[in-house]
Amino acid sequence: MKCYKDKMIKNMIKQLEAKAEGHMLNAEIILGNHMAVADHPDMMGTLDKELSAMSECHGKLEMLLKYFK
């Protein structure tokens, strides 16, 4: 049974890290691309959503590592 637990934890870590990186890339694009203004009139709101999503991923990862690894 431990084998499945380890695989699930490793998989969840990879998923959370990938999601966080995706949101970080989106934030970098928003901050560095002036053309994004036309696509996102509420730049601050869009950036806030990306940061919140990153924070959620990092929080879940922290809990996973603290309590299940």
PyMOL Python script that loads the backbone (N, CA, C, O; Angstrom):
from pymol import cmd

cmd.read_pdbstr("""\
ATOM      1  N   MET A   1       0.811  -1.204   0.000  1.00  0.00           N
ATOM      2  CA  MET A   1       0.000   0.000   0.000  1.00  0.00           C
ATOM      3  C   MET A   1       0.851   1.263   0.000  1.00  0.00           C
ATOM      4  O   MET A   1       0.472   2.258  -0.618  1.00  0.00           O
ATOM      5  N   LYS A   2       1.986   1.243   0.676  1.00  0.00           N
ATOM      6  CA  LYS A   2       2.831   2.419   0.755  1.00  0.00           C
ATOM      7  C   LYS A   2       3.286   2.870  -0.633  1.00  0.00           C
ATOM      8  O   LYS A   2       3.450   4.066  -0.877  1.00  0.00           O
ATOM      9  N   CYS A   3       3.486   1.925  -1.527  1.00  0.00           N
ATOM     10  CA  CYS A   3       3.923   2.251  -2.882  1.00  0.00           C
ATOM     11  C   CYS A   3       2.922   3.196  -3.561  1.00  0.00           C
ATOM     12  O   CYS A   3       3.329   4.170  -4.194  1.00  0.00           O
ATOM     13  N   TYR A   4       1.632   2.920  -3.436  1.00  0.00           N
ATOM     14  CA  TYR A   4       0.610   3.780  -4.034  1.00  0.00           C
ATOM     15  C   TYR A   4       0.597   5.152  -3.376  1.00  0.00           C
ATOM     16  O   TYR A   4       0.436   6.170  -4.048  1.00  0.00           O
ATOM     17  N   LYS A   5       0.767   5.174  -2.061  1.00  0.00           N
ATOM     18  CA  LYS A   5       0.799   6.446  -1.336  1.00  0.00           C
ATOM     19  C   LYS A   5       1.954   7.305  -1.850  1.00  0.00           C
ATOM     20  O   LYS A   5       1.772   8.488  -2.136  1.00  0.00           O
ATOM     21  N   ASP A   6       3.126   6.717  -1.964  1.00  0.00           N
ATOM     22  CA  ASP A   6       4.290   7.452  -2.445  1.00  0.00           C
ATOM     23  C   ASP A   6       4.082   7.974  -3.860  1.00  0.00           C
ATOM     24  O   ASP A   6       4.434   9.113  -4.166  1.00  0.00           O
ATOM     25  N   LYS A   7       3.512   7.144  -4.717  1.00  0.00           N
ATOM     26  CA  LYS A   7       3.257   7.559  -6.101  1.00  0.00           C
ATOM     27  C   LYS A   7       2.251   8.702  -6.145  1.00  0.00           C
ATOM     28  O   LYS A   7       2.420   9.648  -6.914  1.00  0.00           O
ATOM     29  N   MET A   8       1.218   8.623  -5.336  1.00  0.00           N
ATOM     30  CA  MET A   8       0.206   9.678  -5.312  1.00  0.00           C
ATOM     31  C   MET A   8       0.805  10.995  -4.821  1.00  0.00           C
ATOM     32  O   MET A   8       0.523  12.057  -5.376  1.00  0.00           O
ATOM     33  N   ILE A   9       1.628  10.920  -3.785  1.00  0.00           N
ATOM     34  CA  ILE A   9       2.253  12.130  -3.251  1.00  0.00           C
ATOM     35  C   ILE A   9       3.186  12.746  -4.290  1.00  0.00           C
ATOM     36  O   ILE A   9       3.153  13.957  -4.508  1.00  0.00           O
ATOM     37  N   LYS A  10       4.018  11.926  -4.931  1.00  0.00           N
ATOM     38  CA  LYS A  10       4.929  12.434  -5.960  1.00  0.00           C
ATOM     39  C   LYS A  10       4.154  13.076  -7.110  1.00  0.00           C
ATOM     40  O   LYS A  10       4.538  14.133  -7.611  1.00  0.00           O
ATOM     41  N   ASN A  11       3.070  12.435  -7.522  1.00  0.00           N
ATOM     42  CA  ASN A  11       2.255  12.962  -8.605  1.00  0.00           C
ATOM     43  C   ASN A  11       1.613  14.287  -8.218  1.00  0.00           C
ATOM     44  O   ASN A  11       1.593  15.225  -9.015  1.00  0.00           O
ATOM     45  N   MET A  12       1.096  14.367  -7.014  1.00  0.00           N
ATOM     46  CA  MET A  12       0.460  15.610  -6.566  1.00  0.00           C
ATOM     47  C   MET A  12       1.481  16.737  -6.470  1.00  0.00           C
ATOM     48  O   MET A  12       1.171  17.879  -6.810  1.00  0.00           O
ATOM     49  N   ILE A  13       2.692  16.434  -6.014  1.00  0.00           N
ATOM     50  CA  ILE A  13       3.747  17.440  -5.951  1.00  0.00           C
ATOM     51  C   ILE A  13       4.026  17.977  -7.354  1.00  0.00           C
ATOM     52  O   ILE A  13       4.111  19.190  -7.543  1.00  0.00           O
ATOM     53  N   LYS A  14       4.168  17.096  -8.329  1.00  0.00           N
ATOM     54  CA  LYS A  14       4.432  17.509  -9.701  1.00  0.00           C
ATOM     55  C   LYS A  14       3.291  18.373 -10.249  1.00  0.00           C
ATOM     56  O   LYS A  14       3.531  19.384 -10.908  1.00  0.00           O
ATOM     57  N   GLN A  15       2.056  17.967  -9.970  1.00  0.00           N
ATOM     58  CA  GLN A  15       0.900  18.722 -10.454  1.00  0.00           C
ATOM     59  C   GLN A  15       0.875  20.124  -9.861  1.00  0.00           C
ATOM     60  O   GLN A  15       0.673  21.102 -10.582  1.00  0.00           O
ATOM     61  N   LEU A  16       1.078  20.225  -8.555  1.00  0.00           N
ATOM     62  CA  LEU A  16       1.030  21.527  -7.892  1.00  0.00           C
ATOM     63  C   LEU A  16       2.168  22.428  -8.356  1.00  0.00           C
ATOM     64  O   LEU A  16       1.968  23.624  -8.570  1.00  0.00           O
ATOM     65  N   GLU A  17       3.353  21.863  -8.510  1.00  0.00           N
ATOM     66  CA  GLU A  17       4.486  22.658  -8.998  1.00  0.00           C
ATOM     67  C   GLU A  17       4.231  23.152 -10.415  1.00  0.00           C
ATOM     68  O   GLU A  17       4.537  24.301 -10.733  1.00  0.00           O
ATOM     69  N   ALA A  18       3.676  22.302 -11.264  1.00  0.00           N
ATOM     70  CA  ALA A  18       3.392  22.690 -12.649  1.00  0.00           C
ATOM     71  C   ALA A  18       2.321  23.781 -12.706  1.00  0.00           C
ATOM     72  O   ALA A  18       2.448  24.737 -13.471  1.00  0.00           O
ATOM     73  N   LYS A  19       1.276  23.639 -11.904  1.00  0.00           N
ATOM     74  CA  LYS A  19       0.227  24.663 -11.881  1.00  0.00           C
ATOM     75  C   LYS A  19       0.790  25.998 -11.412  1.00  0.00           C
ATOM     76  O   LYS A  19       0.503  27.040 -12.002  1.00  0.00           O
ATOM     77  N   ALA A  20       1.590  25.966 -10.352  1.00  0.00           N
ATOM     78  CA  ALA A  20       2.180  27.205  -9.826  1.00  0.00           C
ATOM     79  C   ALA A  20       3.073  27.861 -10.870  1.00  0.00           C
ATOM     80  O   ALA A  20       3.044  29.081 -11.028  1.00  0.00           O
ATOM     81  N   GLU A  21       3.859  27.072 -11.579  1.00  0.00           N
ATOM     82  CA  GLU A  21       4.719  27.618 -12.631  1.00  0.00           C
ATOM     83  C   GLU A  21       3.911  28.235 -13.764  1.00  0.00           C
ATOM     84  O   GLU A  21       4.290  29.272 -14.309  1.00  0.00           O
ATOM     85  N   GLY A  22       2.810  27.606 -14.113  1.00  0.00           N
ATOM     86  CA  GLY A  22       1.946  28.147 -15.149  1.00  0.00           C
ATOM     87  C   GLY A  22       1.378  29.506 -14.750  1.00  0.00           C
ATOM     88  O   GLY A  22       1.336  30.431 -15.560  1.00  0.00           O
ATOM     89  N   HIS A  23       0.945  29.619 -13.509  1.00  0.00           N
ATOM     90  CA  HIS A  23       0.405  30.901 -13.036  1.00  0.00           C
ATOM     91  C   HIS A  23       1.509  31.951 -12.926  1.00  0.00           C
ATOM     92  O   HIS A  23       1.272  33.132 -13.178  1.00  0.00           O
ATOM     93  N   MET A  24       2.712  31.524 -12.550  1.00  0.00           N
ATOM     94  CA  MET A  24       3.836  32.459 -12.479  1.00  0.00           C
ATOM     95  C   MET A  24       4.172  32.974 -13.878  1.00  0.00           C
ATOM     96  O   MET A  24       4.440  34.163 -14.054  1.00  0.00           O
ATOM     97  N   LEU A  25       4.158  32.097 -14.858  1.00  0.00           N
ATOM     98  CA  LEU A  25       4.418  32.515 -16.239  1.00  0.00           C
ATOM     99  C   LEU A  25       3.361  33.519 -16.699  1.00  0.00           C
ATOM    100  O   LEU A  25       3.685  34.523 -17.332  1.00  0.00           O
ATOM    101  N   ASN A  26       2.103  33.242 -16.379  1.00  0.00           N
ATOM    102  CA  ASN A  26       1.036  34.188 -16.737  1.00  0.00           C
ATOM    103  C   ASN A  26       1.279  35.550 -16.101  1.00  0.00           C
ATOM    104  O   ASN A  26       1.100  36.580 -16.750  1.00  0.00           O
ATOM    105  N   ALA A  27       1.687  35.559 -14.834  1.00  0.00           N
ATOM    106  CA  ALA A  27       1.962  36.822 -14.143  1.00  0.00           C
ATOM    107  C   ALA A  27       3.132  37.548 -14.795  1.00  0.00           C
ATOM    108  O   ALA A  27       3.089  38.766 -14.963  1.00  0.00           O
ATOM    109  N   GLU A  28       4.173  36.815 -15.162  1.00  0.00           N
ATOM    110  CA  GLU A  28       5.323  37.436 -15.829  1.00  0.00           C
ATOM    111  C   GLU A  28       4.924  38.038 -17.173  1.00  0.00           C
ATOM    112  O   GLU A  28       5.394  39.114 -17.541  1.00  0.00           O
ATOM    113  N   ILE A  29       4.064  37.345 -17.896  1.00  0.00           N
ATOM    114  CA  ILE A  29       3.595  37.864 -19.180  1.00  0.00           C
ATOM    115  C   ILE A  29       2.791  39.137 -18.977  1.00  0.00           C
ATOM    116  O   ILE A  29       2.962  40.112 -19.709  1.00  0.00           O
ATOM    117  N   ILE A  30       1.920  39.125 -17.989  1.00  0.00           N
ATOM    118  CA  ILE A  30       1.111  40.318 -17.691  1.00  0.00           C
ATOM    119  C   ILE A  30       2.008  41.492 -17.324  1.00  0.00           C
ATOM    120  O   ILE A  30       1.786  42.611 -17.786  1.00  0.00           O
ATOM    121  N   LEU A  31       3.011  41.248 -16.501  1.00  0.00           N
ATOM    122  CA  LEU A  31       3.888  42.323 -16.044  1.00  0.00           C
ATOM    123  C   LEU A  31       4.851  42.811 -17.132  1.00  0.00           C
ATOM    124  O   LEU A  31       5.255  43.974 -17.122  1.00  0.00           O
ATOM    125  N   GLY A  32       5.215  41.944 -18.054  1.00  0.00           N
ATOM    126  CA  GLY A  32       6.225  42.308 -19.027  1.00  0.00           C
ATOM    127  C   GLY A  32       5.737  42.596 -20.422  1.00  0.00           C
ATOM    128  O   GLY A  32       6.527  42.988 -21.280  1.00  0.00           O
ATOM    129  N   ASN A  33       4.439  42.409 -20.677  1.00  0.00           N
ATOM    130  CA  ASN A  33       3.934  42.550 -22.036  1.00  0.00           C
ATOM    131  C   ASN A  33       2.890  43.660 -22.074  1.00  0.00           C
ATOM    132  O   ASN A  33       1.772  43.492 -21.587  1.00  0.00           O
ATOM    133  N   HIS A  34       3.265  44.792 -22.655  1.00  0.00           N
ATOM    134  CA  HIS A  34       2.334  45.921 -22.718  1.00  0.00           C
ATOM    135  C   HIS A  34       1.162  45.660 -23.658  1.00  0.00           C
ATOM    136  O   HIS A  34       0.135  46.332 -23.567  1.00  0.00           O
ATOM    137  N   MET A  35       1.304  44.707 -24.545  1.00  0.00           N
ATOM    138  CA  MET A  35       0.210  44.353 -25.446  1.00  0.00           C
ATOM    139  C   MET A  35      -0.909  43.642 -24.685  1.00  0.00           C
ATOM    140  O   MET A  35      -2.047  43.603 -25.152  1.00  0.00           O
ATOM    141  N   ALA A  36      -0.597  43.087 -23.530  1.00  0.00           N
ATOM    142  CA  ALA A  36      -1.604  42.385 -22.746  1.00  0.00           C
ATOM    143  C   ALA A  36      -2.683  43.331 -22.234  1.00  0.00           C
ATOM    144  O   ALA A  36      -3.776  42.894 -21.873  1.00  0.00           O
ATOM    145  N   VAL A  37      -2.380  44.623 -22.203  1.00  0.00           N
ATOM    146  CA  VAL A  37      -3.344  45.602 -21.712  1.00  0.00           C
ATOM    147  C   VAL A  37      -4.632  45.547 -22.522  1.00  0.00           C
ATOM    148  O   VAL A  37      -5.723  45.654 -21.963  1.00  0.00           O
ATOM    149  N   ALA A  38      -4.510  45.383 -23.820  1.00  0.00           N
ATOM    150  CA  ALA A  38      -5.709  45.330 -24.673  1.00  0.00           C
ATOM    151  C   ALA A  38      -6.545  44.093 -24.359  1.00  0.00           C
ATOM    152  O   ALA A  38      -7.773  44.140 -24.428  1.00  0.00           O
ATOM    153  N   ASP A  39      -5.892  43.000 -24.018  1.00  0.00           N
ATOM    154  CA  ASP A  39      -6.623  41.767 -23.728  1.00  0.00           C
ATOM    155  C   ASP A  39      -7.194  41.751 -22.314  1.00  0.00           C
ATOM    156  O   ASP A  39      -8.202  41.093 -22.057  1.00  0.00           O
ATOM    157  N   HIS A  40      -6.555  42.472 -21.401  1.00  0.00           N
ATOM    158  CA  HIS A  40      -6.964  42.459 -19.993  1.00  0.00           C
ATOM    159  C   HIS A  40      -7.074  43.894 -19.475  1.00  0.00           C
ATOM    160  O   HIS A  40      -6.114  44.431 -18.922  1.00  0.00           O
ATOM    161  N   PRO A  41      -8.229  44.507 -19.653  1.00  0.00           N
ATOM    162  CA  PRO A  41      -8.371  45.891 -19.203  1.00  0.00           C
ATOM    163  C   PRO A  41      -8.195  46.035 -17.681  1.00  0.00           C
ATOM    164  O   PRO A  41      -7.808  47.102 -17.204  1.00  0.00           O
ATOM    165  N   ASP A  42      -8.473  44.987 -16.933  1.00  0.00           N
ATOM    166  CA  ASP A  42      -8.284  45.020 -15.482  1.00  0.00           C
ATOM    167  C   ASP A  42      -6.994  44.264 -15.149  1.00  0.00           C
ATOM    168  O   ASP A  42      -7.028  43.149 -14.628  1.00  0.00           O
ATOM    169  N   MET A  43      -5.862  44.890 -15.460  1.00  0.00           N
ATOM    170  CA  MET A  43      -4.567  44.234 -15.277  1.00  0.00           C
ATOM    171  C   MET A  43      -4.323  43.850 -13.824  1.00  0.00           C
ATOM    172  O   MET A  43      -3.827  42.760 -13.541  1.00  0.00           O
ATOM    173  N   MET A  44      -4.670  44.742 -12.906  1.00  0.00           N
ATOM    174  CA  MET A  44      -4.438  44.459 -11.485  1.00  0.00           C
ATOM    175  C   MET A  44      -5.300  43.283 -11.026  1.00  0.00           C
ATOM    176  O   MET A  44      -4.835  42.426 -10.274  1.00  0.00           O
ATOM    177  N   GLY A  45      -6.530  43.244 -11.469  1.00  0.00           N
ATOM    178  CA  GLY A  45      -7.414  42.138 -11.105  1.00  0.00           C
ATOM    179  C   GLY A  45      -6.925  40.815 -11.667  1.00  0.00           C
ATOM    180  O   GLY A  45      -6.974  39.784 -10.996  1.00  0.00           O
ATOM    181  N   THR A  46      -6.450  40.856 -12.914  1.00  0.00           N
ATOM    182  CA  THR A  46      -5.933  39.646 -13.550  1.00  0.00           C
ATOM    183  C   THR A  46      -4.668  39.171 -12.844  1.00  0.00           C
ATOM    184  O   THR A  46      -4.499  37.977 -12.595  1.00  0.00           O
ATOM    185  N   LEU A  47      -3.783  40.108 -12.525  1.00  0.00           N
ATOM    186  CA  LEU A  47      -2.560  39.762 -11.812  1.00  0.00           C
ATOM    187  C   LEU A  47      -2.886  39.200 -10.430  1.00  0.00           C
ATOM    188  O   LEU A  47      -2.266  38.231  -9.990  1.00  0.00           O
ATOM    189  N   ASP A  48      -3.843  39.798  -9.756  1.00  0.00           N
ATOM    190  CA  ASP A  48      -4.265  39.321  -8.432  1.00  0.00           C
ATOM    191  C   ASP A  48      -4.777  37.882  -8.503  1.00  0.00           C
ATOM    192  O   ASP A  48      -4.485  37.077  -7.618  1.00  0.00           O
ATOM    193  N   LYS A  49      -5.528  37.560  -9.535  1.00  0.00           N
ATOM    194  CA  LYS A  49      -6.034  36.192  -9.704  1.00  0.00           C
ATOM    195  C   LYS A  49      -4.890  35.197  -9.901  1.00  0.00           C
ATOM    196  O   LYS A  49      -4.912  34.099  -9.345  1.00  0.00           O
ATOM    197  N   GLU A  50      -3.904  35.583 -10.683  1.00  0.00           N
ATOM    198  CA  GLU A  50      -2.756  34.699 -10.912  1.00  0.00           C
ATOM    199  C   GLU A  50      -1.966  34.500  -9.612  1.00  0.00           C
ATOM    200  O   GLU A  50      -1.545  33.386  -9.301  1.00  0.00           O
ATOM    201  N   LEU A  51      -1.773  35.572  -8.868  1.00  0.00           N
ATOM    202  CA  LEU A  51      -1.047  35.459  -7.593  1.00  0.00           C
ATOM    203  C   LEU A  51      -1.822  34.612  -6.588  1.00  0.00           C
ATOM    204  O   LEU A  51      -1.230  33.830  -5.844  1.00  0.00           O
ATOM    205  N   SER A  52      -3.126  34.765  -6.568  1.00  0.00           N
ATOM    206  CA  SER A  52      -3.952  33.944  -5.671  1.00  0.00           C
ATOM    207  C   SER A  52      -3.862  32.468  -6.032  1.00  0.00           C
ATOM    208  O   SER A  52      -3.780  31.610  -5.154  1.00  0.00           O
ATOM    209  N   ALA A  53      -3.879  32.180  -7.317  1.00  0.00           N
ATOM    210  CA  ALA A  53      -3.772  30.793  -7.763  1.00  0.00           C
ATOM    211  C   ALA A  53      -2.405  30.216  -7.407  1.00  0.00           C
ATOM    212  O   ALA A  53      -2.309  29.059  -6.996  1.00  0.00           O
ATOM    213  N   MET A  54      -1.343  31.018  -7.562  1.00  0.00           N
ATOM    214  CA  MET A  54       0.000  30.569  -7.163  1.00  0.00           C
ATOM    215  C   MET A  54       0.045  30.294  -5.670  1.00  0.00           C
ATOM    216  O   MET A  54       0.598  29.287  -5.230  1.00  0.00           O
ATOM    217  N   SER A  55      -0.531  31.183  -4.909  1.00  0.00           N
ATOM    218  CA  SER A  55      -0.547  31.034  -3.450  1.00  0.00           C
ATOM    219  C   SER A  55      -1.282  29.768  -3.028  1.00  0.00           C
ATOM    220  O   SER A  55      -0.848  29.063  -2.117  1.00  0.00           O
ATOM    221  N   GLU A  56      -2.384  29.487  -3.689  1.00  0.00           N
ATOM    222  CA  GLU A  56      -3.151  28.280  -3.381  1.00  0.00           C
ATOM    223  C   GLU A  56      -2.320  27.022  -3.657  1.00  0.00           C
ATOM    224  O   GLU A  56      -2.306  26.089  -2.855  1.00  0.00           O
ATOM    225  N   CYS A  57      -1.637  27.011  -4.790  1.00  0.00           N
ATOM    226  CA  CYS A  57      -0.790  25.858  -5.133  1.00  0.00           C
ATOM    227  C   CYS A  57       0.324  25.678  -4.107  1.00  0.00           C
ATOM    228  O   CYS A  57       0.584  24.563  -3.653  1.00  0.00           O
ATOM    229  N   HIS A  58       0.978  26.773  -3.748  1.00  0.00           N
ATOM    230  CA  HIS A  58       2.077  26.684  -2.790  1.00  0.00           C
ATOM    231  C   HIS A  58       1.572  26.269  -1.407  1.00  0.00           C
ATOM    232  O   HIS A  58       2.249  25.524  -0.700  1.00  0.00           O
ATOM    233  N   GLY A  59       0.402  26.742  -1.023  1.00  0.00           N
ATOM    234  CA  GLY A  59      -0.174  26.342   0.262  1.00  0.00           C
ATOM    235  C   GLY A  59      -0.487  24.851   0.305  1.00  0.00           C
ATOM    236  O   GLY A  59      -0.208  24.176   1.296  1.00  0.00           O
ATOM    237  N   LYS A  60      -1.061  24.353  -0.763  1.00  0.00           N
ATOM    238  CA  LYS A  60      -1.368  22.928  -0.831  1.00  0.00           C
ATOM    239  C   LYS A  60      -0.090  22.093  -0.808  1.00  0.00           C
ATOM    240  O   LYS A  60      -0.026  21.058  -0.145  1.00  0.00           O
ATOM    241  N   LEU A  61       0.915  22.550  -1.533  1.00  0.00           N
ATOM    242  CA  LEU A  61       2.190  21.845  -1.572  1.00  0.00           C
ATOM    243  C   LEU A  61       2.827  21.823  -0.176  1.00  0.00           C
ATOM    244  O   LEU A  61       3.358  20.802   0.261  1.00  0.00           O
ATOM    245  N   GLU A  62       2.766  22.948   0.498  1.00  0.00           N
ATOM    246  CA  GLU A  62       3.318  23.029   1.859  1.00  0.00           C
ATOM    247  C   GLU A  62       2.614  22.051   2.802  1.00  0.00           C
ATOM    248  O   GLU A  62       3.268  21.360   3.583  1.00  0.00           O
ATOM    249  N   MET A  63       1.304  21.995   2.729  1.00  0.00           N
ATOM    250  CA  MET A  63       0.550  21.074   3.580  1.00  0.00           C
ATOM    251  C   MET A  63       0.854  19.609   3.242  1.00  0.00           C
ATOM    252  O   MET A  63       0.999  18.773   4.133  1.00  0.00           O
ATOM    253  N   LEU A  64       0.944  19.320   1.968  1.00  0.00           N
ATOM    254  CA  LEU A  64       1.253  17.970   1.533  1.00  0.00           C
ATOM    255  C   LEU A  64       2.604  17.530   2.066  1.00  0.00           C
ATOM    256  O   LEU A  64       2.733  16.426   2.597  1.00  0.00           O
ATOM    257  N   LEU A  65       3.604  18.375   1.931  1.00  0.00           N
ATOM    258  CA  LEU A  65       4.950  18.032   2.394  1.00  0.00           C
ATOM    259  C   LEU A  65       5.039  17.974   3.916  1.00  0.00           C
ATOM    260  O   LEU A  65       5.762  17.144   4.468  1.00  0.00           O
ATOM    261  N   LYS A  66       4.319  18.838   4.578  1.00  0.00           N
ATOM    262  CA  LYS A  66       4.375  18.882   6.052  1.00  0.00           C
ATOM    263  C   LYS A  66       3.698  17.664   6.684  1.00  0.00           C
ATOM    264  O   LYS A  66       4.220  17.096   7.644  1.00  0.00           O
ATOM    265  N   TYR A  67       2.554  17.265   6.160  1.00  0.00           N
ATOM    266  CA  TYR A  67       1.766  16.241   6.834  1.00  0.00           C
ATOM    267  C   TYR A  67       1.818  14.842   6.197  1.00  0.00           C
ATOM    268  O   TYR A  67       1.466  13.855   6.843  1.00  0.00           O
ATOM    269  N   PHE A  68       2.252  14.758   4.944  1.00  0.00           N
ATOM    270  CA  PHE A  68       2.178  13.453   4.286  1.00  0.00           C
ATOM    271  C   PHE A  68       3.490  12.957   3.718  1.00  0.00           C
ATOM    272  O   PHE A  68       3.525  11.845   3.189  1.00  0.00           O
ATOM    273  N   LYS A  69       4.547  13.697   3.793  1.00  0.00           N
ATOM    274  CA  LYS A  69       5.825  13.240   3.223  1.00  0.00           C
ATOM    275  C   LYS A  69       6.733  12.751   4.318  1.00  0.00           C
ATOM    276  O   LYS A  69       7.855  12.324   4.045  1.00  0.00           O
TER     277      LYS A  69
END
""", "prot")
cmd.dss("prot")
cmd.show_as("cartoon", "prot")
cmd.util.cbc("prot")
cmd.orient("prot")
